[in-house]
Amino acid sequence: MESIEKLLEKPSIFKDRRVLSPHFIPSELPYREEHIKKILRNLAVVLRGEKPRNIFIYGKTGTGKTSTIKHIIRRLEEFKQTKGMENIKMFYLNSRMMYNSRYRILTKVMKSYYPELEKSGFGLTYVYEKLVEFLEEGNHLVLTIDEIDVVKDLDDLVYTITRVNDEVEKGSLSVVGISNKLSFKQNLDPRSRSSLFEEELVFPPYNASQLKKILMQRVEQGFVKGVVSEGAISLIAAITAQENGDARYALKLLLKAGEEGEEEGRVEEKHVKKAIESVEHDLAEEAIKTLPINQQILLYSIAKMTLANKKMTTLTNDGNYFFSGDVYKYYTKVCKELEKKPKSSRWYREYINELENLGLISSIFTGKGIRGHTRLIKLGISPEGVIKSIEKRLKRE
């Protein structure tokens, strides 16, 4: 067995692994220049003491939405610091990370400026009063809410934003909302939608040539020169474009292929092929962890049905496709066993769409003759992995 010293003496093909992380924000974002320009043009008015329009950004996972906003926030922060504009505040949070309600969002933001709010027990009214006080001091707050569609009481949040801007004279509150769902605003009350006064941008998926340029940029910064073959880069770009155009997936595949090729001192197409299964498992695991509990229970139910291999008539010979109605019945049964309240059929359909968007399940619609027009659902990942991951959370709860 090689000693640790010997292992450390071996030259690495990596120059800087951090650059290969999907969370790394490069100084330049290829193919998002126009989006950056539009958002900057809108937000820059805050530097003149004016209130920017609210902005809503849509696009599938891995289309550069979060990276673009963080890139813009960094540029605005650098600029305002050089000008001493301490009254301009940029704040970013992700709704999936516990901040999925109006109260939690406002409390999280205000804690940064009023440390006494760290103590528990303050009600929404008090937090709101602190927000008014903060803005009346002449502060302009630009609040970015990533995955804003996860906020349970979004109507109430929108109402609060509108109301606070009507109440204050000196400062302002503007929101940048990021969502994977173009249709999420349809669930808002019409009055909330009309009060938003927003700018909307859609981020399209990357194509193969765009992904190749993004990967080459990261290869140049993250690997020793010449160790990654052009064939490997082209293969990652082609596979990703064919799947979903998700740049995060491409970067994870690049990193994993690098780890596979480390021993040989070079990254070839064969290392990319080896990396695919591992990356897909990691991404599925990551996606499952971010799901709300009811969506996890639904996915858990489909996984249990798949393992039990319930025999149901489908349009295919694959016994792992299940009628949507049967899945819903089984989901409500599992909820009762876990002493959780099942969601309505309307929410169930919404959850199915979200799970499919994340690639965790797939579905097809039948034609006439098989229970009329109905949906057939199939798990898209390993049922054993789903059950193991979700049972950990259920035990904690």
N, C-alpha and C positions, 0 to 999 in steps of 0.2 A: 504493500500500500504506500502511495506517495505521501511524503510528509507535507504538512501545511506550508512549510518554508518553500519546498519545491514547487507547490502549486502556485504560490504567490510570485515566484520568480518567472513563471511563464508569461510572456507578453500577451496582453489582452487585445482582442480585435476592437474593443470598445474604447472610444475616446471620452465620451460623456453620456452615460446611460440616461440621465435626466432629460436630455433632448428628445429621447424616444418615447417619453411618457405623453399620453393624450392630454395631460394637465399642464404640460409645458407650453408657455405662450411665446412664440418666436417674435422677433422684432418686425417681421414681415409675414403677412398672411396671404399667400397666393390665391387668386380668384375670389377674394372678398374685398378688393379695393373699393368697388362701387358701393357696397353695403357700408363699409367703414365711413366713406365720404358722406353718405346720406345721414347716418346716425350722428356723426360728428357735427355736421351742419345743424342738426336739430338740437343737440345737447349743448353746443358751444354758446348758445345765447345765455345760458345760466352764468357764464363768465362776465356778462354785462349786467347781471342782476335781474334778468328776465326769467320768466317761468317757461321751461321747454314744454313742448307737447309730450304727452305720454306716448310711449313707443311699444308696439307689440311685434315680437319677432317669432316667426314660425319656421319649422323645418324639421325633417327627420333627425334622429340621433346621428351624430357624427358629421353634421353639415357645417360645423364651425360657428354655431350661434354663440355658445358660451365663450369660446376663445376670442371671438370678435369683440364681444362686450368687455371682456377683461382687458383686452388690448387697448380699447378705447378709454376705459377707466384709468388705466396706467398712464396713457398720454395726457389725459385731462388733469390727473393728479400731479404729474411732473410740471405741467404748465402753470397750474394755480400756485404751486409751491414757489416757483420762480417769481411770481407776481405777488406773493404774500396774501392770497385770497383765502383766508382761513374760514370765511363764512360759507364756502362752497363745500358741501359734504357729499362724498360718493359712498354708497353702501350696497354691498352685494350679499345676497343670501339665497340658499336653495330650499325650496318648500319641502322637498322630500326629506331633508335633514331636520325633522321635527317641527319645522316652522310652517305648518299647514293650516293655520287659522289666523284670522285678523288679530286676535289678542297676542298670540305667540310672535307674530311678525312685528307688531308695534312694540311689544315689550323688548324683543331682541334688539331692535334699532335704538330705542331710548336708553337701554342699559349702557350703551357705549358713551352716552353723554350725561347720564344721571346715574352714577354708581349705586345710589341708595336703592335703585330698583332691583339690584341683585338679590335683595331680601324678598322672600315670597310674601304673598298676601295682598299685593296691590291690585285693585280692580281695573277694569277697562277704562272707566271714567277718569281715574287718576292718571293712567298712562296717556290717555288722549289729551288731558290738560297739560301734561308735560310736553307733548308734541306741539301743541299750540304755543306754549311758552317758548319753546326752542325756536320755532319758526318766527315768532314775533320779535326775537332778538336779531332778526335780519339774516338768519341762516337759510340757505337754499339747499334742500336735500334731494338728491337724485337716487332713488331706491330701485335697485335691480332685483327682481324676483324671478329666479330661475325655476322652471317647471311650475309656473303660476297656476296651471290648470289643476294642480293638486290641492290648492287652497279650498277648504270645505265651504267656507262662508264668503266666497269671492264677492258676492253682491254687497255684503256688509263692508268689506274692505274698500271696494270702489266708492261706496257711499261716504265712507270716512275720508277718503282722499279728496273727494269733491267738496265735502263739507269744510274740511280744515282749510282748503284754499280759499273758500268763501269767507272764512272767519278772520284770517290773518291779512295784514296789509304789507308788511315788510318782507317776509320770506315766502317760500313756496315749497311744495312737495310734488315731485314728478316721479312717475313710475316707468320703468322699462320691464315689460313682461316677456318672458321667454317660454315658449311652449312647443311641444312636438305635435300638437293637434291644431290644425287650422280651424276646426269647428268648435273649439272649446267655448268661444264667446256666445254661442247659440244658447247655452244654458244660463246665461245672464238675464236678469230682468231687463226689458226694453229700456227702462229709464236709466239703468246702470250703463248700458251700452251707449246710449246717446250722450251721457255725461263724460265719457272717457276722453273725447276729443283727441284721438290718437293717430299716430302715423303707423302704418303697417308695412312690414317687409317679410318676404318669404325667401328662405335660403334653400336653393335646390341641391339635390345630392351631387357629389362630385362624379365626373366621368373618369374613364381609365387614364386618359392623357393628363388630366388635372391631378389625379392621385399620384401618378408617376412623378410629376414635378414636386409635389408636396413631400413624397418619400425621398427624392433625391436631395432636397433641402435638408432633411433630417439626417440622411446618411452622411452628408458632407460634415455636419456638425457632431454627429454621434459616434461615427466609426473611424477607425484608422483608414487612411486613404487607400483605395484599391481593394479592400477586402470583401466588399459586397458586389456581386456580379450584377450587370445590367439585366440579365435574364431573371434573377431573383426579384429585382425591383419591378420589372414588367409583369411577372407572374402575380405578385401581391396586388398590384394595381388592377390587373384584369379580373382576378378572383373577387376583389372587393367591389369593383364596378358592377360585376354580374350579380352579386348578392344584393347590395343596397347602397353602394356609394358612401359607406360610413368610414370616414377618415380615422376615427378612433380604432376601428377594427383593423384597418391597414397598418396603423402604428404598432398595435399590439402584436400583429403578425410579424412585423419587421423585427421587433425586439425578441420575440420568441425564436424566430429563425436565426437571429444572431447568437442566441444562447445555444441553439442546436449546432451551429457551425463553429462555436468557440474552440472546440478541441482540434478541429482541422485547420483553424486559422483563416477560414474563408466561409462566406455565405453564398450557397448555390441554390438552385431551384429545388433540389432534393430536401434541403433544410426547411424550405418554405412548406413543402408538402407534409413534412413531419410535424410542423408547428400548428397546422390548421386545427386538428382535433383538440389540442390543449387550449388554444385560444378560445375556441367556441365554448368549451366547458367553463373557462374563467369568466367570459362575458355573460353567460347564462347565470352563473352564480352571482355575479355582481348585480345583474338585473333583478333577480329574485329578491335579493336583500333590500332593494329600494322599494319593493311593492308594498302598498298598504295591506294590513292584515287580511281584509276580506278578499283581495285579489290573490293573496298567497293561499288562502283556504280554497279558492276556486281552482287554482293551478294544482294544489295538493290533491283535490278531488279527482281531477282529470288524470293525474299520475297514478292514483290508487286504482281507478277504473282500468287504466292501461295495464297495470301489473296484474290485476285480476283477470284481464283479457275477457271482459264481458262480451258475450256473443250477441251482437245486434245487427239487424239487417241494414246494409248500407248499399250504396251504388257501386262500391268497390268490393274486392275480395279481402280487403285489409280489415281484420277485426278490431284494429286500434282506432278506427274512426267511429265516433259516437254521435247519436242524434243530440242536437242542442238541448232539446227538452229533457232528455234522459240525464244529460250532464247537470242541468239545473236542479233536477230532483235529487240527484246524488249530492250535489253541493249543499242543498238545504238540509239533507240528512246529516252530513258531516258537521255543519254549523251547529245543529242541535246537540250532537254528541260532544262538541267542544264548548257548549253553552255560549255560543255566539249567535247574534241575531242575523239571519240571512238577509241579503239585500233584495230589493224588488227585482222583478224580471227586467224592468227597464235598465236598472243599474247593472244587472247581470250582462245584458247585451253590450253595454258600454265597456265593461271589464273584459269581455271576450275580444272586443276590437282592440283594446289596449294591449292585451297579452299577445295578440297576433302582430301588432305593430312592433312589439319588442322581439318577435321571432321565437317566442316561447311555445306558441301553438300555431297550427295552420288550420284553415277551414275551407270548405267548398259548399256551394248551394246546390241542392238537388233540383231536378225538374219536376214536372207534374207526375203524379202516380205513386210517389213514395211520401206518404204523409203530406201531400201537397208540396208547396215550396218550403223547404226547411234547410237548416244548416247542419253540416257534418263537421265535427271538431276532432282534431288529432293533436296529441302532444308532439312538440317539435324537438324535445331534448330528452335525455335519459330520465325515466321515471324514478329510478333509484336515487339519482342525484337530487331531484326535486324533493322527494320525500325526506331524505336525510337533512337537506338544508332547512326545510320549513319546520320539521319536527324540532329542530334546535330552538327556533324562535318560540314555538308553541310551548315548549317546556319552560322557557324563561318566563313566559307570561303566566 
